[in-house]
Amino acid sequence: MSSDIVAFPDDDCSYPPGLLQRVAERLTADPDLDGLTGRAEDASGASSASWKADAAVLTDDNLWNRAISYTIFLRRAVVEQVGAFGTDDRDFSRDRSKDRSRDRRRY
């Protein structure tokens, strides 16, 4: 990896103009954040009713209505600490979160 921020875009998604800049600015402004995530929206701006709009600490219990792969942006150091993973690593957050030395932060 050569970038400071790692994203997981799908081949059928697109980011709105300025999103990557906003992600970079937010992570630069708060060095304690390990990453960011957000709601997925369709072209009209609508998202699933199950998506929560308020800020929260990600946990095993709320992860599934707070993040989806293409809305996750992590610092390279976090990805390097967790290690390589792929689409078959379904227990990524549950298995590896206990190994992290940093506190979970609001994303």
Backbone bond lengths (Angstrom), bond angles and torsions (degrees), N, CA, C in turn:
res aa  C-N    CA-C-N  psi(-1)  N-CA   C-N-CA  omega(-1)  CA-C   N-CA-C  phi
1 M - - - 1.445 - - 1.522 109.52 -
2 S 1.301 115.16 138.29 1.453 118.73 179.01 1.529 112.33 -119.67
3 S 1.310 117.81 -6.57 1.456 121.40 -179.02 1.526 110.65 -96.11
4 D 1.328 116.95 153.28 1.461 120.92 176.90 1.520 112.58 -78.36
5 I 1.330 117.00 -21.37 1.465 122.55 -179.38 1.522 108.07 -122.97
6 V 1.331 115.64 134.89 1.460 121.14 -179.69 1.527 108.28 -112.82
7 A 1.319 116.07 130.41 1.462 122.62 178.12 1.523 108.80 -120.80
8 F 1.315 116.28 164.70 1.451 122.41 -176.73 1.531 111.09 -130.00
9 P 1.340 117.86 57.76 1.469 119.70 -176.40 1.530 111.61 -67.21
10 D 1.320 115.50 144.37 1.465 121.39 172.73 1.523 108.14 -87.72
11 D 1.326 116.07 159.63 1.459 119.51 -179.13 1.524 112.79 -71.99
12 D 1.342 117.89 -13.12 1.463 120.23 -178.76 1.527 112.56 -112.71
13 C 1.327 117.80 18.11 1.463 119.77 176.48 1.519 109.50 -115.48
14 S 1.306 115.31 161.92 1.463 120.03 173.85 1.521 107.33 -138.73
15 Y 1.319 115.47 149.14 1.453 120.68 178.50 1.519 109.24 -96.83
16 P 1.329 117.30 142.13 1.468 118.86 177.80 1.524 110.49 -66.77
17 P 1.313 116.34 155.74 1.472 120.00 179.23 1.528 110.80 -53.76
18 G 1.321 115.74 135.15 1.455 121.06 176.31 1.516 116.18 85.36
19 L 1.336 118.29 -8.25 1.462 119.62 -175.81 1.529 112.04 -61.88
20 L 1.309 117.78 -47.49 1.465 119.92 -177.77 1.527 110.97 -62.53
21 Q 1.310 117.25 -37.05 1.461 121.13 176.07 1.527 110.54 -63.92
22 R 1.345 117.50 -43.03 1.467 120.74 179.12 1.522 111.33 -64.33
23 V 1.331 117.50 -39.60 1.460 121.22 177.29 1.528 109.58 -61.36
24 A 1.311 116.99 -48.77 1.465 121.23 -179.88 1.532 111.06 -60.33
25 E 1.320 117.08 -43.04 1.463 120.82 -179.79 1.532 111.26 -64.63
26 R 1.321 116.52 -41.67 1.480 120.24 -179.43 1.522 111.28 -65.55
27 L 1.326 117.11 -43.31 1.460 120.30 179.59 1.528 111.19 -69.21
28 T 1.323 117.45 -34.01 1.463 121.31 176.53 1.532 110.19 -67.37
29 A 1.314 116.54 -39.93 1.461 121.44 -177.45 1.528 112.82 -70.35
30 D 1.328 117.82 -26.86 1.467 121.15 -177.49 1.524 109.68 -131.19
31 P 1.326 117.68 88.24 1.465 120.92 -177.09 1.526 113.87 -65.03
32 D 1.332 118.66 -12.35 1.461 120.80 178.01 1.524 113.25 -80.51
33 L 1.323 117.21 -14.24 1.466 120.03 177.60 1.528 109.80 -74.76
34 D 1.311 116.18 131.19 1.466 120.96 175.39 1.513 111.36 -82.64
35 G 1.334 116.56 -24.55 1.453 120.79 -178.82 1.507 110.91 -177.22
36 L 1.305 113.95 -179.02 1.460 122.15 178.65 1.516 109.07 -136.63
37 T 1.300 115.60 154.53 1.454 121.62 170.44 1.518 107.27 -147.73
38 G 1.301 116.83 169.10 1.455 120.19 -179.80 1.514 111.08 -159.08
39 R 1.307 114.66 -179.03 1.459 120.74 179.92 1.516 110.80 -76.07
40 A 1.301 115.99 145.37 1.460 121.46 172.23 1.524 108.13 -86.27
41 E 1.320 116.58 139.45 1.457 122.28 179.14 1.514 110.17 -130.27
42 D 1.336 115.51 150.46 1.457 118.62 173.43 1.528 109.22 -86.06
43 A 1.301 117.35 -177.73 1.465 121.74 -175.94 1.529 113.24 -59.56
44 S 1.329 116.98 -24.93 1.466 119.97 179.83 1.527 112.59 -87.89
45 G 1.344 117.34 -3.94 1.458 120.89 -179.64 1.509 113.99 93.48
46 A 1.332 117.16 2.59 1.465 120.91 -179.96 1.523 110.49 -86.98
47 S 1.325 115.47 144.95 1.459 120.10 174.46 1.518 108.62 -128.13
48 S 1.299 116.09 167.28 1.457 121.68 -179.04 1.526 110.03 -59.97
49 A 1.310 116.93 144.68 1.460 121.75 179.15 1.527 111.75 -63.10
50 S 1.331 117.65 -21.39 1.465 120.18 -179.56 1.520 113.00 -77.63
51 W 1.344 118.35 -13.63 1.460 121.15 -179.65 1.512 109.71 -75.68
52 K 1.298 116.40 132.52 1.462 122.76 178.72 1.530 109.45 -90.17
53 A 1.327 117.08 142.51 1.458 121.46 -176.41 1.527 112.94 -98.96
54 D 1.331 118.03 -16.19 1.464 120.09 -177.12 1.525 111.29 -84.28
55 A 1.323 115.86 156.29 1.470 121.54 177.98 1.527 109.13 -69.78
56 A 1.316 116.25 146.11 1.468 120.10 -179.40 1.524 110.29 -158.27
57 V 1.314 115.18 156.97 1.454 121.36 169.89 1.520 106.60 -79.51
58 L 1.327 116.70 130.07 1.464 119.54 179.57 1.519 110.22 -73.42
59 T 1.334 115.73 133.18 1.455 122.54 177.96 1.524 108.51 -133.22
60 D 1.320 116.36 171.26 1.461 120.06 175.86 1.524 111.09 -60.46
61 D 1.333 117.63 -30.80 1.457 121.51 -176.46 1.526 114.20 -79.80
62 N 1.345 118.53 -29.19 1.464 118.83 -176.26 1.526 114.13 -111.00
63 L 1.314 117.07 -3.48 1.461 120.86 -175.35 1.523 113.05 -55.21
64 W 1.306 117.63 -36.77 1.466 121.22 -171.52 1.517 113.46 -74.78
65 N 1.345 119.25 -12.47 1.467 119.25 172.58 1.521 111.55 -120.35
66 R 1.332 115.56 21.73 1.459 121.41 178.07 1.519 113.16 -126.05
67 A 1.312 118.16 -16.21 1.467 120.02 -174.89 1.522 110.27 -151.65
68 I 1.296 114.93 150.22 1.456 123.06 171.21 1.529 105.02 -141.56
69 S 1.280 118.29 151.94 1.466 121.68 -167.68 1.529 113.41 -46.41
70 Y 1.307 118.37 -47.40 1.462 119.38 -173.46 1.525 113.96 -78.56
71 T 1.341 118.33 -1.46 1.462 120.63 173.94 1.524 111.89 -105.60
72 I 1.330 117.37 9.27 1.466 121.76 -178.43 1.531 110.00 -101.30
73 F 1.322 114.96 130.19 1.463 123.01 176.54 1.524 106.76 -129.89
74 L 1.331 117.17 118.42 1.456 121.86 -176.41 1.514 110.95 -120.29
75 R 1.305 115.21 151.73 1.461 119.64 172.50 1.527 108.64 -68.48
76 R 1.297 116.30 144.02 1.465 121.54 -179.91 1.531 111.03 -54.61
77 A 1.327 118.29 -39.48 1.462 121.63 -178.93 1.528 112.01 -59.27
78 V 1.325 117.08 -35.51 1.469 120.74 178.23 1.520 109.99 -67.56
79 V 1.315 116.91 -45.95 1.468 121.07 -179.83 1.523 109.71 -63.89
80 E 1.327 117.30 -41.14 1.464 119.84 178.31 1.522 111.43 -65.06
81 Q 1.328 117.66 -36.68 1.460 121.16 179.31 1.526 111.17 -68.25
82 V 1.321 116.49 -40.95 1.463 120.82 179.90 1.518 110.39 -70.64
83 G 1.311 116.64 -37.62 1.459 121.26 -178.05 1.510 110.86 97.98
84 A 1.305 114.74 173.19 1.462 120.90 -177.85 1.526 110.42 -63.75
85 F 1.302 115.37 143.16 1.454 121.29 174.26 1.507 108.47 -150.74
86 G 1.308 115.55 161.74 1.458 120.47 -178.41 1.508 110.92 -135.25
87 T 1.299 116.23 -170.14 1.459 121.17 -176.18 1.516 112.86 -68.33
88 D 1.319 119.01 -16.66 1.461 121.15 178.89 1.522 112.89 -88.98
89 D 1.332 118.42 -1.87 1.458 122.10 -178.72 1.521 109.56 -88.42
90 R 1.308 116.77 72.98 1.458 122.13 -174.61 1.526 113.29 -67.32
91 D 1.307 119.25 -25.01 1.455 122.05 -178.49 1.517 112.25 -98.41
92 F 1.314 117.38 26.22 1.458 123.30 -176.86 1.532 112.37 -49.90
93 S 1.317 118.74 -56.97 1.460 120.03 -174.37 1.518 111.53 -70.84
94 R 1.302 117.56 -40.45 1.459 120.85 -176.68 1.529 110.90 -68.41
95 D 1.306 118.13 -44.84 1.464 121.55 -174.89 1.526 113.05 -73.03
96 R 1.305 117.50 -38.82 1.449 120.45 -169.82 1.528 113.87 -97.72
97 S 1.330 118.56 -17.40 1.463 119.60 -173.50 1.516 111.91 -63.70
98 K 1.313 118.45 -30.26 1.458 121.28 -179.15 1.520 111.72 -69.85
99 D 1.338 117.68 -19.73 1.449 122.05 -178.35 1.525 112.79 -84.11
100 R 1.304 117.90 -11.49 1.464 120.58 -175.00 1.509 110.59 -74.72
101 S 1.307 116.71 138.03 1.456 121.45 -179.66 1.527 112.24 -86.21
102 R 1.324 118.11 -19.52 1.459 121.53 -178.39 1.516 109.94 -93.40
103 D 1.306 115.92 152.62 1.461 121.29 175.53 1.520 109.41 -67.11
104 R 1.310 116.26 153.08 1.462 119.76 171.55 1.519 107.80 -71.09
105 R 1.281 116.90 142.54 1.462 122.47 -176.68 1.528 109.92 -119.26
106 R 1.304 115.84 164.65 1.476 120.41 173.66 1.507 107.67 -70.86
107 Y 1.312 116.56 130.04 1.464 122.19 179.85 1.497 109.87 -106.92
